């Protein structure tokens, strides 16, 4: 209704004017890809990934890098002109720049000195830096990944301080932001 009212106001001004020229311009672009998360529970746009056995993980397993969960980002409906896809893992970084911080504070019962990294599944030792826009620190999809329409990733709980992980709840939020070329 607001747009209809605005149109009527504009029309009344047009009647009072001798001439009314309106130039419309637009930059016509192809649509972006639809992107889904494959793994965990959820609708593919907002998923929950539970780490450990029934959501429980041992401190020594975290210290050894054994608490992991594989998942994928899957693209569909991409324009044929897509040549590059870059992804920033956004969230609250821990003291370790490549890890997401625990959003449950210690007074609320949160685990301390524990964080979560996200890496390619085949390169767990090279996690992405949180909030990085530098191509060397973020996820830059390979042409093979773009052609196969998916990238295999790995979420891993880590210690942020050697022998410093303390028990408690852990929760964090990762948001994936995409740039298309």
Secondary structure, DSSP 8 states (H G I E B T S, - for coil): -HHHHHHHHHHHHHHHSS---------------EEEEESSEESSSSEE---SBTTB--HHHHHTT--EEEEEEEEES--TT---EEEEEES-B-SSTTEE--SS-GGGTB-BSEEEEEEETT-TTS---TT--STTTSEE--HHHHHHTEEEEEEEEEESSTT--B-SB-----EEEEEE-
